[in-house]
Amino acid sequence: MKQSAVGGQQAAVSYERRTDDDPFVDPRLTKMKLMPCPINGIRPIQEFAYGGPFRPMPNPSESSDKEWADYVFHRAGEPGIKREWWYHIASGTWFIAERDTLKDEIVRTYLYSEEDRSL
């Protein structure tokens, strides 16, 4: 079981089912991805929708064409920790998740109002 920090607490982000007693279960298909919701705690990943990368948007009326084009067209695609918008469908909550795309782990989740503005 992987562990991830959520609001300063450790939270499980995957679940592994015992398959040694069931010959009809493929062990490769027995892991469930879980994501910590800042409101409801740990939930199955199927309850969430990806909302895109979290990137500060420049002011369209004050930015140059070069700055605006850079925001619209350029993305950092290298593996590492990404900040992303996620939506919890059951509660209607938008939040930010920091996800390590290299290790496929969720580092932490938090509401936008709790965001560290210094990052």
N, C-alpha and C positions, 0 to 999 in steps of 0.2 A: 504494500500500500504506500503510495507517495504521500508526502505531507506538504502543505502550503500554508503560508501565513495569511490570515484574514483578520484584519483589525487587531493585530497583535496576538492572535490565537493560532494554534496549529489546526489545520483542517484537512481531512482526507480528500484527495482529488481523483481517486480511482478506487474501484471495488473489484476484488478478485474472488470468483466463485470456485468452490471446490469441485473438481471434475473427475477425480480419481475413481469415484464410485459410480459414475454414469458413462458407459461406453458410447452413448449416442450424442454426447456433447463435445463439440470441437473446442479444445482448450484455447485456441486462438480467438474465439468469439465470446469469451466469457468475461471480458473486462468491460465495465461500464464507466464511462467518463462522467465525472461529477464536477460541478462548478460551484464555488461558494457565492451565494447572493448576499450582498451587504444587508438586505432586509430580512430574508427568509432562511439564511444559512445554506447548508450544502444541499444542492438539488441536482437531478440528472441533467446532463447537457442538452437533452432534447427540449427542455423547458426554456431554452435561451435562443435568441437570434443575434447573429453578428451584425453590428451596426457600422463597421468600418474603422479605419485608424483614427485615433484621437490626435489631431494636429491643430495648433492654434491658427486661426484664419486671420490673415491681414485685413485691414479695413479696405474694402474694394474702392472706396472713393478717394483714399489717400495713398494707396500703393501704386508703384510704377507698374508698367506692363510686364517688365522682367520679374518683379516680385510676385505679381499675380500669376503669371505663367509658371513660375517655379512652384507655387502652392498647388496649382491645378494639375500639373503634369508630372512632377518629380516626386518619387517615393523612395524611401530607403528600404531596399529589399533584402539586405543582408540578415542572416540569422542573429538573434539576440532578443533582448527584452523589448517588447512592443507594448505601447499603451493603446487600447482599443475600446470603442464603444460597444456595449452589450446591452441587450434588452431582455428582462425576465418577463416572459409572456404571461405567466400566471398572475403576477402582481402588477404588471404594467410599469415596471421600474427600469429606467435607464441608468447605467452605471459604467464606470471605467474599470477595465481589467488590465493588469500588467501580466503579460504572458511571455514566457521564454520559448521562442519558436525553435531554438536549437534542441532543447531538452523536452519540448512538448509538455511544459508544466505551467500551471497558473501560479504566479508569484504572490499576487494579492488583488483584491477587488475593493472598490470604495465608491461612494457616491460622488458626483461631480462637485457638490458643495463641500466635500471633505478633501478636495484635491490640494496637494501641496503646490502652491503657485510658484515656488522657486524653481521647479523642474523645467 
